[in-house]
């Protein structure tokens, strides 16, 4: 079968909308949990009560300057983020709440560039993908209200571009990350991974593993990570290798 035909059939294949609903439920809670310490101090985070990088006047290191908000406006953004995130998670006015939530995520990521992390940057993309699809069709307040009005439930399986986008997103990121690692020093320096777990990535688990695992094994793990990421488009597309890749990926992130 022609590759283009395979891709077309894959895109048009009905998929369980519960997959998209799971993302809709979990991602806002993860993002809010990540932001919780900052939300508690909103005026210092995105307001004028804390330190702000000054306007550098178009310097290339500051492509966009977002001025600080007043304390009341900073709290308003924080409340809007929490309210829209919770509404999106429970599936109430899902599309509107997702768009509001994505807007607040984009704003805080641009407002506080020093603290913007992968969660800050990826969350708006995922939320917008959820907003573009029928994420409210199952496991949501919207679905419950619609069932009461119509007397029947929505279809729970249908072709969904949002699900396909979310499936391709991590694979694309893995491949790009692997290529960047290979072009940098992961092929030349044997202890890059070992050195990384001594920095900002050092959790209690990473510290315990660093003490228990010999250094040469970290080099082996470094090579395994590089292979895992660069071959992700192939290994995740094959049914036989996909479960093993999921287990390896979860272990790597842990």
C-alpha positions in Angstrom: 0.0 0.0 0.0 1.3 3.5 -0.9 2.7 5.5 2.0 0.3 8.4 1.3 -2.6 6.0 1.4 -1.5 4.5 4.7 -1.2 8.0 6.3 -4.6 9.0 4.9 -6.2 5.9 6.4 -4.5 6.4 9.7 -5.8 10.0 9.9 -9.3 9.0 8.9 -9.5 6.0 11.3 -12.0 6.4 14.1 -10.3 6.6 17.5 -11.7 6.6 21.1 -12.3 10.2 22.2 -11.5 9.1 25.8 -7.9 9.5 24.8 -8.4 13.2 24.2 -10.5 13.5 27.3 -7.7 12.0 29.4 -5.4 14.7 28.1 -8.1 17.3 28.8 -8.4 16.1 32.4 -4.7 15.6 33.2 -2.8 18.4 31.5 -4.5 21.4 33.2 -4.0 19.8 36.6 -0.3 19.1 35.8 0.2 22.7 34.6 -1.5 24.2 37.6 0.5 22.0 39.9 3.7 23.1 38.2 2.6 26.8 38.5 1.2 26.5 42.0 4.2 28.0 43.8 4.2 30.9 41.4 0.5 31.4 41.5 0.7 31.9 45.3 2.9 34.9 44.7 1.3 36.3 41.6 2.3 40.0 42.2 5.9 39.0 42.5 5.7 36.6 39.6 4.1 38.7 36.8 3.4 41.9 38.7 5.4 44.9 39.8 6.0 43.8 43.3 9.0 41.6 42.4 12.1 41.7 40.3 11.6 42.3 36.6 14.1 42.2 33.7 14.1 45.8 32.4 13.1 46.7 28.9 16.3 46.2 26.8 15.0 48.2 23.9 14.8 45.5 21.2 17.9 43.5 22.2 18.1 40.1 20.5 18.1 38.4 23.9 14.7 40.0 24.6 12.6 39.7 21.4 9.4 40.7 23.3 9.1 42.8 26.5 5.9 42.4 28.5 5.6 45.1 31.2 4.7 44.1 34.8 1.0 44.1 35.9 -0.4 45.8 38.9 -1.0 43.6 41.9 -4.7 43.4 41.3 -4.2 42.6 37.6 -1.7 39.9 38.5 -4.2 38.3 40.9 -6.9 38.5 38.2 -4.7 36.6 35.7 -3.9 34.0 38.4 -7.6 33.5 39.2 -8.4 33.3 35.5 -5.7 30.6 35.0 -7.0 28.5 37.9 -10.7 28.9 37.1 -10.2 28.1 33.4 -7.9 25.2 34.0 -10.3 23.6 36.4 -13.2 24.2 34.0 -11.3 22.6 31.2 -10.3 19.6 33.3 -13.9 18.9 34.3 -15.1 19.6 30.8 -17.4 22.6 31.4 -17.6 24.9 28.4 -14.6 23.1 27.3 -13.5 24.9 24.2 -13.9 28.4 25.7 -12.2 27.5 29.0 -9.3 25.8 27.1 -8.8 29.0 25.0 -8.8 31.2 28.1 -6.4 28.8 29.9 -4.1 28.7 26.9 -4.1 32.5 26.8 -3.1 32.8 30.4 -0.3 30.2 29.9 1.1 32.1 26.9 1.0 35.4 28.8 2.9 34.1 31.9 5.5 32.3 29.8 6.2 35.6 27.9 5.9 37.7 31.0 8.4 35.7 33.1 10.9 34.4 30.5 13.5 33.6 33.1 11.2 31.0 34.8 9.7 29.7 31.5 10.4 25.9 31.4 9.3 23.1 29.1 6.0 22.8 30.9 5.3 26.5 30.5 6.1 26.3 26.7 4.4 23.0 25.8 1.2 23.4 27.9 -0.3 26.1 25.6 0.3 24.0 22.5 -1.3 20.9 24.1 -4.3 22.9 25.4 -4.9 24.5 22.0 -4.8 21.0 20.4 -7.4 19.9 22.9 -9.5 23.0 22.2 -9.5 22.2 18.5 -11.0 18.7 19.0 -14.1 17.2 20.5 -12.6 16.9 23.9 -15.9 17.4 25.6 -17.7 14.4 24.1 -16.9 12.0 26.9 -16.1 12.3 30.6 -17.2 15.9 30.9 -19.8 18.2 32.3 -20.6 19.3 28.7 -21.4 15.7 27.7 -23.6 15.2 30.7 -25.6 18.3 30.0 -25.9 17.4 26.3 -27.1 14.0 27.2 -29.8 15.5 29.4 -30.9 17.9 26.7 -30.8 15.5 23.7 -31.7 12.3 25.5 -28.8 10.5 24.0 -25.0 10.6 24.3 -22.5 11.8 21.7 -20.5 9.3 19.7 -17.4 8.3 21.6 -15.3 7.2 18.5 -14.6 9.3 15.5 -11.6 10.6 13.4 -9.8 13.2 15.4 -6.9 15.3 14.2 -6.2 16.6 17.7 -5.5 13.0 18.9 -3.2 12.4 15.9 -1.4 15.7 16.6 -0.9 14.8 20.2 0.5 11.4 19.2 3.0 12.9 16.8 4.1 15.7 19.1 6.2 13.7 21.6 7.7 11.7 18.7 8.7 14.8 16.9 10.2 16.3 20.1 12.1 13.1 20.9 13.6 13.0 17.4 14.6 16.7 17.4 16.1 16.3 20.9 18.1 13.2 19.7 19.4 15.0 16.7 20.4 18.0 18.8 22.2 15.7 21.3 24.1 13.9 18.5 25.2 17.2 17.0 26.4 18.4 20.3 28.5 16.4 22.7 26.5 13.2 23.5 28.6 11.2 20.9 32.0 12.6 22.2 31.6 13.0 26.0 30.8 9.7 27.8 29.5 11.3 31.0 27.1 14.0 29.8 24.0 12.2 31.3 25.9 11.5 34.5 26.8 15.2 34.9 23.3 16.3 34.2 21.8 14.5 37.1 24.1 16.5 39.4 22.5 19.8 38.4 18.9 21.0 38.2 17.7 17.6 37.2 18.9 16.0 40.5 15.9 14.5 42.3 16.0 12.2 45.3 15.7 9.3 43.0 18.5 10.6 40.7 20.8 11.1 43.7 20.2 7.6 44.9 20.8 6.2 41.4 24.0 8.2 41.0 25.4 6.7 44.2 24.3 3.1 43.3 25.1 2.9 39.6 28.7 2.9 38.4 29.8 5.7 36.0 30.3 3.4 33.0 26.7 2.3 33.2 25.6 5.9 32.8 27.5 6.0 29.5 25.5 3.0 28.4 22.2 4.7 29.5 23.3 7.8 27.6 23.7 5.8 24.4 20.3 4.1 25.0 18.6 7.5 25.4 20.2 8.7 22.2 19.0 5.7 20.2 15.6 5.9 21.8 15.1 9.5 20.8 16.6 9.5 17.3 14.7 6.3 16.3 11.4 7.4 17.9 9.5 7.9 14.6 10.2 4.3 13.6 9.9 2.5 17.0 6.7 4.3 18.0 5.0 3.6 14.7 5.5 -0.2 15.1 3.1 -2.0 17.2 5.6 -4.6 18.4 8.1 -2.0 19.7 5.7 0.7 20.9 5.0 -0.8 24.4 8.7 -1.2 25.1 9.4 2.4 24.0 6.6 3.7 26.2 8.1 1.9 29.2 11.6 3.1 28.4 10.3 6.7 27.9 8.5 6.7 31.3 11.6 5.3 33.0 13.8 7.9 31.3 11.7 10.8 32.4 11.3 9.4 35.9 
